[in-house]
Amino acid sequence: MNGFDIITAFAIILCARLGIRLFTQYKKMKQEDHEAPSEDKKPPQS
């Protein structure tokens, strides 16, 4: 493997890790979104 191959492999690994992190955060936010509207409909307490 020459230098370019190593850099390319490193970039692919970093992009895959970023994609997985973004996807898991998206799923977590989407799941919280489904739970949040029931709380938003409560009348404000003074």
MOVEN-V934525 format. One line per field, one symbol per residue. ss: DSSP state (a for helix, b for strand, c for the rest). phi: phi as a letter, one per 20 degrees, with the letter a starting at -180 (. if undefined). psi: psi as a letter, one per 20 degrees, with the letter a starting at -180 (. if undefined). Layout:
BEGIN
ss = ???
phi = ???
psi = ???
END
This chain:
BEGIN
ss = ccaaaaaaaaaaaaaaaaaaaaaaaaaaaaaaaaaaaaaacccccc
phi = .effffffffffffffffffffffffffffffffefgfffefffee
psi = pahhgggggghggghgggggggghhggghgghhhhghhhhiqqqp.
END
